[in-house]
Amino acid sequence: QVQPVESGGGLVQAGGSLRLSCAASGNIFSSSAMGWFRQAPGKQRELVASITRGGTTNYADSVKGRFTISRDNAKNTVYLQMSSLKPEDTAVYYCNMRSMSGDSWGQGTQVTVSS
């Protein structure tokens, strides 16, 4: 099963921006729905944003207007552009790929926002 690989996490000050990338090999990316989830210490994993294979997007209320999810099927990559970051955005961010074969998860990338 294809495992997505995240990159782009790091440490940023509040109000700053980061762009996460998630690459997945194979020929099922374009037919898969993609999502970004996050998990903060002591909290459950939550959906941040998702994008269907047709490009329809969905966002958690907490990130609407600040985060943008997009995909490039030619590069088998999905992005999460994060702006106006807040300390409460600190978490491990996971990429999810949902295909006919089921769900595949990346190993996660740490995002830390300092106040």
DANOR-V292770 format. One record per pair of residues at least 12 apart in sequence whose ideal C-beta (glycine too) atoms are under 8 Angstrom apart, sorted by the first residue. I is the first residue (numbers start at 1). GAP is how many residues later the second one is. D is the distance in whole Angstrom. If there is no record, write none. Layout:
i = (I & I)
gap = (GAP & GAP)
d = (D & D)
//
This chain:
i = (1 & 1 & 1 & 2 & 2 & 2 & 2 & 2 & 2 & 2 & 3 & 3 & 3 & 3 & 3 & 4 & 4 & 4 & 4 & 4 & 4 & 4 & 4 & 4 & 5 & 5 & 5 & 5 & 5 & 5 & 6 & 6 & 6 & 6 & 6 & 6 & 6 & 6 & 6 & 6 & 7 & 7 & 7 & 7 & 7 & 8 & 8 & 8 & 9 & 9 & 9 & 9 & 10 & 10 & 10 & 11 & 11 & 11 & 12 & 12 & 12 & 12 & 12 & 13 & 13 & 14 & 14 & 14 & 14 & 14 & 14 & 15 & 15 & 16 & 16 & 17 & 17 & 17 & 17 & 17 & 18 & 18 & 18 & 19 & 19 & 19 & 19 & 20 & 20 & 20 & 20 & 20 & 20 & 20 & 20 & 21 & 21 & 21 & 22 & 22 & 22 & 22 & 22 & 22 & 22 & 22 & 22 & 23 & 23 & 23 & 24 & 24 & 24 & 24 & 24 & 25 & 26 & 28 & 28 & 28 & 28 & 29 & 29 & 29 & 30 & 30 & 30 & 31 & 31 & 31 & 32 & 32 & 32 & 32 & 33 & 33 & 33 & 33 & 33 & 33 & 33 & 34 & 34 & 34 & 34 & 34 & 34 & 34 & 34 & 34 & 35 & 35 & 35 & 35 & 35 & 35 & 35 & 35 & 36 & 36 & 36 & 36 & 36 & 36 & 36 & 36 & 36 & 36 & 37 & 37 & 37 & 37 & 38 & 38 & 38 & 38 & 38 & 38 & 39 & 39 & 39 & 39 & 40 & 40 & 40 & 40 & 43 & 45 & 46 & 47 & 48 & 48 & 48 & 48 & 48 & 49 & 49 & 49 & 49 & 49 & 50 & 51 & 51 & 51 & 51 & 55 & 57 & 62 & 63 & 63 & 66 & 66 & 66 & 66 & 67 & 67 & 67 & 67 & 68 & 68 & 68 & 69 & 78 & 80 & 82 & 85 & 85 & 86 & 87 & 87 & 87 & 88 & 89 & 89 & 90 & 90 & 90 & 91 & 91 & 92 & 92 & 92 & 92 & 93 & 93 & 93 & 93 & 94 & 94 & 94)
gap = (100 & 101 & 103 & 22 & 23 & 24 & 26 & 27 & 95 & 102 & 21 & 101 & 102 & 103 & 104 & 18 & 19 & 20 & 91 & 92 & 93 & 100 & 101 & 102 & 17 & 18 & 19 & 90 & 101 & 102 & 14 & 15 & 16 & 87 & 88 & 89 & 100 & 101 & 102 & 103 & 13 & 14 & 15 & 16 & 102 & 12 & 13 & 101 & 84 & 100 & 101 & 102 & 100 & 101 & 102 & 101 & 102 & 103 & 73 & 99 & 100 & 101 & 102 & 100 & 101 & 71 & 72 & 73 & 99 & 100 & 101 & 69 & 70 & 69 & 97 & 64 & 65 & 66 & 67 & 68 & 64 & 67 & 93 & 60 & 61 & 62 & 63 & 16 & 59 & 60 & 62 & 73 & 75 & 89 & 91 & 56 & 57 & 58 & 12 & 14 & 55 & 56 & 57 & 58 & 73 & 75 & 84 & 52 & 53 & 54 & 52 & 53 & 71 & 73 & 80 & 51 & 50 & 69 & 71 & 72 & 73 & 44 & 47 & 68 & 23 & 43 & 46 & 22 & 68 & 69 & 21 & 65 & 66 & 67 & 17 & 18 & 19 & 20 & 64 & 65 & 66 & 16 & 17 & 35 & 37 & 44 & 61 & 62 & 63 & 64 & 12 & 13 & 14 & 15 & 16 & 60 & 61 & 63 & 12 & 13 & 14 & 33 & 42 & 44 & 57 & 58 & 59 & 60 & 56 & 57 & 58 & 59 & 51 & 53 & 54 & 55 & 56 & 73 & 52 & 53 & 55 & 69 & 48 & 50 & 51 & 52 & 48 & 49 & 14 & 13 & 12 & 15 & 19 & 32 & 45 & 14 & 18 & 19 & 20 & 31 & 19 & 18 & 19 & 20 & 27 & 16 & 12 & 26 & 19 & 26 & 16 & 17 & 18 & 19 & 13 & 14 & 15 & 16 & 12 & 13 & 15 & 12 & 17 & 13 & 29 & 26 & 28 & 27 & 26 & 27 & 28 & 25 & 22 & 24 & 21 & 22 & 23 & 19 & 20 & 16 & 17 & 18 & 19 & 15 & 16 & 17 & 18 & 12 & 13 & 14)
d = (6 & 7 & 6 & 5 & 6 & 4 & 7 & 8 & 7 & 6 & 8 & 6 & 7 & 7 & 8 & 5 & 7 & 4 & 4 & 7 & 5 & 6 & 7 & 4 & 7 & 5 & 7 & 8 & 6 & 8 & 6 & 7 & 5 & 7 & 7 & 5 & 4 & 7 & 6 & 4 & 7 & 5 & 8 & 8 & 6 & 4 & 5 & 6 & 6 & 3 & 5 & 5 & 8 & 7 & 7 & 5 & 8 & 7 & 6 & 8 & 7 & 6 & 7 & 7 & 5 & 6 & 6 & 6 & 6 & 7 & 5 & 6 & 7 & 5 & 7 & 7 & 6 & 5 & 8 & 7 & 5 & 7 & 6 & 6 & 7 & 5 & 7 & 7 & 7 & 4 & 7 & 6 & 8 & 6 & 8 & 6 & 8 & 6 & 7 & 7 & 7 & 5 & 8 & 8 & 3 & 8 & 6 & 7 & 6 & 5 & 5 & 8 & 8 & 5 & 7 & 7 & 7 & 8 & 5 & 8 & 7 & 6 & 4 & 7 & 6 & 4 & 8 & 6 & 6 & 7 & 6 & 5 & 6 & 4 & 6 & 7 & 5 & 6 & 8 & 5 & 8 & 7 & 5 & 8 & 6 & 4 & 7 & 7 & 6 & 8 & 6 & 8 & 7 & 4 & 7 & 7 & 4 & 7 & 4 & 5 & 7 & 6 & 8 & 5 & 6 & 7 & 6 & 7 & 7 & 5 & 8 & 6 & 8 & 4 & 7 & 5 & 7 & 8 & 6 & 5 & 7 & 8 & 8 & 6 & 4 & 8 & 8 & 7 & 7 & 6 & 5 & 6 & 7 & 7 & 7 & 7 & 6 & 8 & 4 & 6 & 7 & 5 & 7 & 5 & 7 & 7 & 5 & 8 & 8 & 8 & 7 & 5 & 5 & 8 & 6 & 7 & 5 & 7 & 7 & 4 & 8 & 8 & 7 & 7 & 7 & 8 & 5 & 6 & 5 & 7 & 5 & 8 & 6 & 5 & 6 & 5 & 5 & 8 & 6 & 4 & 7 & 5 & 8 & 6 & 5 & 8 & 5 & 6 & 8 & 5)
//
